[in-house]
Amino acid sequence: MRLCSQCTFPRKFTRVFEWHSDGTIISTDRTRTKIPITFLESREFEALFDTLSNKIGMSTDPFLIEAQKNIGKILLANLPLKYVKRIPANRFLRPQLLARIMVFLIAQDIAALGDGRINLERYRAGEVLALRFRNPCVNPLLIGSSAGIYESIEDMPGSNIEYGQEDGDLVITLTHTDSAPEGNHEARLYLEEVIPGRGPITYERCLSCGAPLEAARSLSWDLKNGIITNKLTGEREVVVSVQSVNAILRELESELGEDVLTLIYDAQKAIEARHFAGMNIGERDGFWREQLEGYAIRGLGYPLVFEATDSSLKVEIGNAYNQVLYAAKLAAALEALTGELSTIEWKFRSNRHGSYEISVGAGRATQLVESSGRTKS
């Protein structure tokens, strides 16, 4: 994959990633399928769901894997692997060599998304597929995408999934099954319709490739190892589908109840607070501008209304990658600025729109509810 000679941004991404003026990033493939994406710190994403798993006493990996399967099936439509579906599934017409070539062809794209380097371990048509990821991150998403692509190619309702670590590598083994997985959540793990919006954000762009210069300045690609690094923070980042994040959290709320969103909010706020530890925040107006623009360049969204005082924030946003997670990031920033704990009062919350006020000094417990009643999902 070629990098721009001027700004070092991957040239392919300048063709398929669209930075919109509302602080979102939309990935568009040749089939015109639109996938909202965001750049997230891999450690932040992993820590969020590890914390949640500890709080609820069960692993969230099955939710992550099942939700990501749908993204894997969408990704297949723009990969050379899709042509394998036209070949009958037997070991003579689909030899392991063919599978190895197909995996080789997509390895660079996967590396450019920050997912590490993929290699084929074993393939037998109609029976088994084994993959190895070097330098993996956010393993459940890699497992889900791999399973979704495999099930689509093999035309199966589900697959048996085994995975584990070997010398730091993630090894995934997928085998055939004729039955859907137990407790099939496919109907609930749907992907929402994508409606790009408009907003006030403008980007200074590279004259050579058109990439936003702020993104090019802050991100670097190590394609050999499949790693994206944020040059400003030193943290590893990964491209994550917004739709899968929302599907995961929607399913967790459906399975575990509304209280799980409070746990998610508190966990995200605590993780975000670590960014501000020991930081000299400085003057408030510049601080908030930096925060909001930093969220937007990574595809997290940008508020329609943002009013800040010394002790509160009034926010209305229609395009957050996730309303609860975005609000938690703002709450952590306000707490870092004031040195006090915050509370949030939701006026309205849906996947497409959020309206709330975050304030410090009130001394109330966090509640993800509207001031006049229950929040909408």
SULZI-V809497 format. One record per backbone hydrogen bond with DSSP energy under -0.5 kcal/mol. CO is the residue of the C=O (numbers start at 1). NH is the residue of the N-H. If there is no record, write none. Layout:
co=CO nh=NH
co=CO nh=NH
This chain:
co=2 nh=11
co=4 nh=8
co=9 nh=4
co=10 nh=13
co=10 nh=14
co=11 nh=15
co=12 nh=15
co=12 nh=16
co=13 nh=17
co=16 nh=18
co=16 nh=28
co=17 nh=19
co=18 nh=20
co=18 nh=26
co=20 nh=23
co=21 nh=201
co=22 nh=302
co=23 nh=301
co=24 nh=20
co=25 nh=37
co=26 nh=18
co=26 nh=28
co=27 nh=35
co=29 nh=32
co=33 nh=29
co=33 nh=35
co=35 nh=27
co=36 nh=242
co=36 nh=243
co=37 nh=25
co=38 nh=40
co=38 nh=240
co=40 nh=238
co=41 nh=45
co=42 nh=46
co=43 nh=47
co=44 nh=48
co=45 nh=49
co=46 nh=50
co=47 nh=51
co=48 nh=52
co=49 nh=53
co=50 nh=54
co=51 nh=55
co=52 nh=56
co=53 nh=57
co=53 nh=58
co=60 nh=63
co=60 nh=64
co=61 nh=65
co=62 nh=66
co=63 nh=67
co=64 nh=68
co=65 nh=69
co=66 nh=70
co=67 nh=70
co=67 nh=71
co=68 nh=72
co=69 nh=73
co=70 nh=74
co=71 nh=75
co=72 nh=76
co=73 nh=77
co=74 nh=77
co=75 nh=78
co=76 nh=79
co=79 nh=82
co=80 nh=83
co=81 nh=84
co=81 nh=85
co=82 nh=85
co=83 nh=86
co=84 nh=87
co=88 nh=90
co=90 nh=94
co=94 nh=125
co=95 nh=99
co=96 nh=100
co=97 nh=101
co=98 nh=102
co=99 nh=103
co=100 nh=104
co=101 nh=105
co=102 nh=106
co=103 nh=107
co=104 nh=108
co=106 nh=110
co=107 nh=111
co=108 nh=112
co=109 nh=113
co=110 nh=113
co=110 nh=115
co=111 nh=114
co=113 nh=239
co=117 nh=134
co=119 nh=132
co=122 nh=130
co=124 nh=127
co=124 nh=128
co=127 nh=176
co=128 nh=124
co=129 nh=174
co=130 nh=121
co=130 nh=122
co=131 nh=172
co=132 nh=119
co=132 nh=134
co=133 nh=136
co=133 nh=170
co=134 nh=117
co=138 nh=141
co=138 nh=142
co=139 nh=143
co=140 nh=144
co=141 nh=145
co=142 nh=146
co=143 nh=147
co=144 nh=148
co=145 nh=149
co=146 nh=150
co=147 nh=151
co=148 nh=152
co=149 nh=153
co=150 nh=154
co=151 nh=155
co=151 nh=156
co=158 nh=177
co=159 nh=161
co=160 nh=162
co=160 nh=175
co=162 nh=173
co=164 nh=171
co=166 nh=169
co=169 nh=166
co=169 nh=171
co=170 nh=133
co=170 nh=172
co=171 nh=164
co=172 nh=131
co=172 nh=174
co=173 nh=162
co=174 nh=129
co=175 nh=160
co=177 nh=158
co=181 nh=184
co=185 nh=188
co=185 nh=189
co=188 nh=190
co=193 nh=195
co=204 nh=213
co=206 nh=210
co=211 nh=206
co=212 nh=216
co=213 nh=217
co=214 nh=218
co=215 nh=219
co=218 nh=231
co=218 nh=232
co=220 nh=229
co=221 nh=223
co=222 nh=225
co=222 nh=226
co=222 nh=227
co=226 nh=116
co=227 nh=222
co=228 nh=237
co=229 nh=220
co=229 nh=231
co=230 nh=234
co=235 nh=230
co=236 nh=42
co=237 nh=228
co=238 nh=40
co=238 nh=240
co=240 nh=38
co=241 nh=245
co=242 nh=246
co=243 nh=247
co=244 nh=248
co=245 nh=249
co=246 nh=250
co=247 nh=251
co=248 nh=252
co=249 nh=253
co=250 nh=254
co=251 nh=255
co=252 nh=256
co=253 nh=257
co=257 nh=260
co=258 nh=261
co=258 nh=262
co=259 nh=262
co=259 nh=263
co=260 nh=264
co=261 nh=265
co=262 nh=266
co=263 nh=267
co=264 nh=268
co=265 nh=269
co=266 nh=270
co=267 nh=271
co=268 nh=272
co=269 nh=273
co=270 nh=274
co=271 nh=274
co=272 nh=275
co=272 nh=276
co=273 nh=276
co=273 nh=277
co=274 nh=277
co=276 nh=279
co=279 nh=281
co=283 nh=287
co=284 nh=288
co=285 nh=289
co=286 nh=290
co=287 nh=291
co=288 nh=292
co=289 nh=293
co=290 nh=294
co=291 nh=295
co=292 nh=296
co=293 nh=297
co=294 nh=298
co=295 nh=298
co=295 nh=300
co=296 nh=299
co=298 nh=39
co=300 nh=321
co=305 nh=316
co=307 nh=314
co=311 nh=360
co=312 nh=309
co=313 nh=315
co=313 nh=358
co=314 nh=307
co=315 nh=356
co=316 nh=304
co=316 nh=305
co=317 nh=354
co=322 nh=326
co=323 nh=327
co=324 nh=328
co=325 nh=329
co=326 nh=330
co=327 nh=331
co=328 nh=332
co=329 nh=333
co=330 nh=334
co=331 nh=335
co=332 nh=336
co=333 nh=337
co=334 nh=338
co=335 nh=339
co=341 nh=361
co=343 nh=359
co=344 nh=367
co=345 nh=357
co=346 nh=371
co=348 nh=355
co=349 nh=376
co=353 nh=350
co=354 nh=317
co=355 nh=347
co=355 nh=348
co=356 nh=315
co=357 nh=345
co=358 nh=313
co=359 nh=343
co=367 nh=369
co=369 nh=346
co=370 nh=373
co=373 nh=370
